[in-house]
């Protein structure tokens, strides 16, 4: 798949998004320049222009003892956040959640290059600061204290992509896996070593479908062929392009459409995740889950993020095989009406 040089601003001179895969990071989504139309080709009003935009930011940290994941989601009607800690040794998950009314107790900015997001307060909250494309994460909860930086390998490119969504919208997503983790991390007052830690992030935003769903898989692993990070999905960014990608020691490999075979009613059964092109063949065995159901009529969410072990193989464009053996990672099944 051929990628374009990332534009500094996502909108062109006519107020339309640049579409496709990008090499590099878009500095600004330029929301004020977007020309948004209704389904009847009329200019959308300022209320629709504001409330139909959604943005979420997510990160995962893999250490020898823990998986730590956190997110901040701004869907305009309200904002939510979560932080969970999965103790690998004890097979125990502890979480903290935040829910905030519009514009109270949280903040987000529409830039995947320079931006700040936070939810909660200084003594019990989550902060994500993006500076020149680098993610800096500050966590302060009764269980976790952290000041961390996620750093890619030299010259490593993120997966950055913009696709048309529904009739009038668009979705920009930027993800990077297999990142080094530096800084300080304390869990239950015990400092954690970071020399083998790996991280990943997800910045997604845009004028998404009012009703949507997706399946997603992600992991970071030390393997015999190097540090491997992977991001695979189905259901969102698939209008002419997709967000399926893996990295080996920072080198990015884009792959084709993905298939997720699992049971929604019995999701703890083993999953099969494979690509149409044959480059990805994985199995996923669930060991824990973080879930949340919200039904407010106009707003609905059925969110399940599973922690488990991946086994299988990835084949890069040079036909080299990268064996994934009993590597911890995440899968997700999510329905949203927002």
matplotlib code that plots the C-alpha trace (Angstrom):
import matplotlib.pyplot as plt

x = [0.0, 1.4, 1.3, 1.3, 3.4, 1.3, -0.2, 0.3, -3.5, -6.0, -8.3, -7.5, -8.1, -11.8, -12.5, -12.3, -10.2, -7.1, -7.8, -5.5, -2.5, 0.1, 3.8, 4.2, 1.8, -0.9, -0.3, -3.8, -7.2, -8.3, -11.9, -12.7, -11.9, -14.1, -17.1, -19.7, -22.9, -26.2, -27.4, -29.5, -26.3, -27.1, -24.4, -24.6, -25.3, -22.9, -24.7, -24.3, -20.7, -19.9, -21.8, -21.2, -17.4, -16.0, -12.4, -10.8, -7.2, -6.0, -2.7, -1.4, 1.7, 3.1, 5.5, 6.8, 4.1, 1.3, -0.8, -2.0, -4.5, -6.2, -8.4, -10.1, -13.2, -14.9, -18.2, -19.4, -22.6, -20.3, -16.7, -15.5, -12.3, -10.9, -7.7, -7.2, -4.4, -4.2, -1.9, -0.5, 0.8, -2.5, -4.8, -6.6, -8.0, -8.6, -10.1, -10.9, -13.5, -14.5, -17.7, -18.1, -20.8, -20.0, -16.9, -16.6, -13.6, -12.0, -10.2, -9.2, -7.6, -7.9, -4.2, -2.3, 0.9, 0.7, -2.2, -3.2, -6.0, -7.0, -9.9, -10.2, -8.2, -4.5, -4.6, -6.9, -6.8, -5.3, -3.3, -2.0, 0.3, 1.4, 4.5, 6.0, 4.2, 5.6, 3.1, 3.7, 1.4, 0.8, -1.3, -2.2, -4.6, -4.6, -3.1, -0.9, 1.5, 3.3, 5.2, 6.0, 7.1, 6.4, 9.2, 9.3, 12.4, 14.4, 12.7, 9.7, 6.4, 3.0, 0.0, -1.9, -5.0, -8.1, -11.1, -14.6, -17.2, -20.9, -22.4, -20.8, -18.2, -14.6, -12.4, -8.8, -6.9, -3.2, -1.7, 1.8, 2.8, 6.1, 7.2, 9.8, 8.6, 10.7, 10.1, 8.7, 5.9, 4.7, 1.9, 0.7, 3.6, 6.1, 8.4, 8.2, 11.2, 10.7, 13.8, 11.6, 8.4, 6.6, 3.7, 1.3, -1.2, -4.4, -5.6, -8.9, -11.2, -13.7, -17.3, -18.1, -21.2, -24.1, -24.2, -21.0, -19.2, -15.7, -13.5, -9.9, -6.7, -3.4, -0.2, 3.4, 5.9, 9.6, 10.1, 12.9, 12.9, 12.7, 10.2, 6.8, 3.8, 0.5, -2.8, -5.7, -9.3, -12.5, -15.6, -14.5, -11.8, -12.6, -13.8, -11.0, -8.3, -7.9, -5.8, -4.2, -0.5, 2.4, 5.8, 9.1, 11.8, 10.0, 9.6, 6.0, 4.2, 0.7, -1.6, -5.0, -8.5, -8.9, -11.4, -12.4, -14.0, -15.5, -18.8, -20.4, -22.5, -19.5, -16.5, -14.2, -14.0, -10.8, -10.8, -9.3, -7.9, -6.6, -6.0, -7.5, -4.0, -2.6, 0.0, -1.7, -2.9, -3.5, -5.4, -6.4, -7.3, -9.1, -7.9, -9.7, -12.1, -12.9, -16.5, -19.1, -22.7, -24.5, -28.0, -29.4, -31.7, -30.1, -26.7, -25.7, -22.4, -21.6, -17.8, -15.8, -12.0, -10.4, -6.9, -5.4, -2.7, -1.9, -0.3, 0.4, 2.4, 2.9, 4.5, 6.1, 6.4, 9.8, 8.2, 9.9, 7.8, 7.5, 6.3, 4.0, 4.0, 2.0, 2.2, -0.2, -2.3, -5.8, -8.9, -12.1, -15.7, -17.5, -20.9, -21.6, -24.6, -23.5]
y = [0.0, 3.4, 6.1, 9.9, 12.4, 13.6, 17.0, 19.6, 20.3, 17.5, 19.8, 21.0, 24.5, 23.5, 22.3, 18.6, 16.0, 14.5, 10.8, 7.8, 6.4, 8.9, 8.8, 10.9, 12.7, 15.2, 18.3, 19.6, 18.2, 21.8, 21.3, 25.0, 24.6, 21.5, 22.1, 19.8, 19.1, 17.3, 14.3, 16.7, 18.6, 21.6, 23.2, 21.7, 24.1, 25.0, 22.7, 19.6, 20.7, 20.7, 17.7, 15.3, 15.3, 12.6, 12.0, 9.3, 8.6, 5.3, 3.8, 0.5, -0.4, -3.9, -4.5, -7.8, -7.8, -5.6, -4.5, -1.0, 0.7, 4.0, 6.1, 9.5, 9.8, 13.1, 12.5, 16.1, 15.1, 13.8, 12.6, 9.4, 7.9, 4.7, 3.3, -0.4, -2.4, -6.2, -8.1, -10.9, -12.9, -12.8, -12.7, -9.8, -6.6, -3.4, -0.3, 3.3, 5.2, 8.8, 10.2, 14.0, 16.3, 18.5, 20.8, 20.0, 18.2, 17.2, 18.6, 17.4, 19.0, 18.0, 17.5, 14.2, 16.1, 18.8, 18.4, 17.9, 15.8, 15.2, 13.8, 13.9, 16.0, 16.4, 13.9, 11.4, 11.6, 10.9, 13.2, 12.7, 15.3, 15.0, 17.0, 16.9, 13.6, 12.0, 10.8, 11.7, 10.1, 11.2, 8.9, 9.7, 7.3, 5.6, 2.5, 3.9, 6.8, 7.4, 9.9, 8.1, 8.8, 6.4, 6.5, 4.9, 3.3, 5.6, 6.5, 4.4, 5.6, 5.4, 4.1, 7.3, 7.2, 9.2, 7.6, 8.8, 7.8, 7.4, 10.0, 13.2, 12.4, 11.2, 9.4, 10.1, 7.4, 7.2, 4.3, 3.1, -0.1, -1.5, 1.7, 2.0, 3.2, 5.5, 7.4, 6.3, 3.9, 2.9, 0.3, -0.1, 1.9, -0.5, 0.9, -1.1, -1.8, -0.4, -1.9, -4.5, -2.5, -1.8, 0.6, 1.6, 4.4, 5.2, 8.7, 8.5, 11.4, 12.6, 12.8, 9.1, 7.1, 7.8, 4.0, 2.0, -1.1, -2.6, -5.5, -4.8, -6.6, -5.1, -6.4, -5.5, -8.3, -9.3, -12.1, -14.1, -11.8, -8.5, -6.2, -6.8, -4.5, -5.0, -3.3, -5.0, -4.0, -4.5, -2.2, 1.4, 2.6, 0.5, 2.9, 2.4, 1.7, 0.0, 0.4, -3.0, -2.9, -4.5, -3.3, -5.2, -3.3, -0.1, -1.0, -0.6, -3.3, -2.5, -5.5, -6.1, -6.7, -8.7, -11.3, -11.8, -15.1, -15.2, -15.6, -12.4, -14.5, -16.6, -14.3, -16.3, -19.0, -18.8, -16.2, -16.6, -13.4, -13.7, -11.5, -12.1, -11.8, -14.6, -12.5, -12.7, -15.9, -15.6, -17.2, -15.4, -16.9, -14.7, -14.5, -11.4, -8.7, -5.0, -4.3, -1.6, -1.4, 2.0, 2.3, 5.9, 5.6, 8.1, 7.0, 3.4, 1.5, -2.2, -2.2, -5.3, -5.2, -8.6, -9.4, -12.6, -14.5, -14.4, -17.3, -17.5, -16.0, -12.7, -12.6, -9.4, -8.1, -9.8, -13.2, -13.4, -15.1, -13.6, -16.2, -15.0, -17.4, -16.9, -13.0, -11.0, -8.4, -7.0, -7.7, -5.6, -5.9, -2.6, -1.3, 2.4, 4.7, 8.3]
z = [0.0, -1.0, 1.6, 1.1, 2.9, 5.9, 5.4, 8.2, 8.2, 7.5, 5.5, 2.0, 0.6, -0.1, 3.4, 2.5, 4.3, 2.7, 2.5, 2.6, 4.5, 5.5, 6.2, 9.3, 11.6, 10.7, 12.9, 13.0, 12.2, 11.3, 12.4, 11.8, 8.1, 7.6, 5.3, 6.8, 4.9, 5.8, 3.9, 1.7, 0.7, 2.9, 5.1, 8.6, 11.4, 14.1, 16.6, 14.4, 13.5, 17.2, 18.6, 15.7, 16.3, 18.5, 19.8, 21.9, 23.0, 24.4, 25.5, 26.7, 28.7, 29.0, 31.8, 33.2, 35.9, 34.6, 31.7, 32.2, 29.8, 29.9, 27.7, 27.5, 25.2, 24.3, 22.5, 23.2, 25.1, 27.8, 28.4, 29.9, 30.9, 32.4, 33.8, 34.5, 35.9, 35.1, 37.5, 35.3, 38.2, 40.2, 37.1, 38.7, 37.1, 39.0, 37.3, 37.9, 35.7, 35.2, 33.7, 33.1, 31.8, 28.8, 29.4, 33.1, 34.5, 31.3, 28.3, 24.8, 21.8, 18.1, 17.3, 17.2, 17.0, 19.8, 22.2, 25.8, 27.2, 30.8, 32.9, 36.6, 39.0, 39.7, 42.7, 41.0, 37.2, 33.9, 31.6, 28.1, 26.6, 23.0, 22.1, 18.6, 18.2, 21.4, 24.0, 27.6, 30.1, 33.7, 35.9, 39.5, 41.2, 44.6, 42.9, 40.2, 39.9, 36.6, 34.5, 31.3, 27.7, 24.8, 22.3, 18.8, 17.3, 15.2, 11.9, 12.8, 11.3, 13.0, 11.1, 10.3, 8.1, 7.1, 5.4, 4.5, 7.0, 6.4, 4.0, 5.1, 7.7, 8.0, 10.5, 11.3, 13.2, 14.3, 16.1, 17.0, 18.7, 19.9, 21.6, 24.3, 27.7, 29.9, 33.1, 36.4, 37.2, 40.7, 41.3, 44.8, 46.1, 44.4, 41.7, 38.4, 36.1, 32.6, 30.8, 29.0, 29.0, 25.7, 24.9, 22.2, 21.6, 19.6, 18.6, 16.7, 15.9, 13.4, 12.2, 12.8, 12.1, 14.6, 15.1, 14.8, 15.9, 15.6, 16.4, 17.3, 18.3, 19.6, 21.2, 21.9, 22.2, 22.5, 19.9, 18.4, 15.4, 17.3, 19.0, 17.3, 17.7, 15.9, 15.4, 13.5, 13.2, 11.3, 11.2, 11.2, 8.7, 5.7, 3.0, 0.6, 3.2, 6.6, 9.7, 9.8, 10.4, 12.3, 13.2, 13.6, 15.4, 14.3, 10.6, 9.5, 7.4, 6.2, 5.5, 4.1, 5.4, 8.6, 9.7, 13.4, 14.2, 17.7, 19.6, 20.9, 23.3, 24.4, 23.8, 26.2, 23.6, 21.6, 18.8, 15.3, 13.7, 10.2, 7.1, 3.6, 2.2, 4.4, 6.2, 9.6, 11.3, 15.0, 17.9, 21.0, 24.3, 26.8, 30.5, 31.7, 30.5, 31.2, 30.2, 30.4, 29.2, 28.9, 27.6, 27.8, 24.8, 22.4, 23.7, 23.9, 24.4, 24.7, 25.4, 26.0, 26.0, 26.5, 27.9, 26.7, 24.9, 21.2, 19.3, 15.6, 12.8, 11.0, 7.5, 6.4, 2.8, 2.6, 3.4, 6.7, 9.4, 12.9, 15.4, 18.1, 21.1, 24.2, 24.0, 26.1, 24.4, 23.9, 21.8, 21.7, 20.7, 20.8, 19.8, 20.1, 19.4, 19.9]

ax = plt.figure().add_subplot(projection="3d")
ax.plot(x, y, z, "-o")
ax.set_aspect("equal")
plt.show()
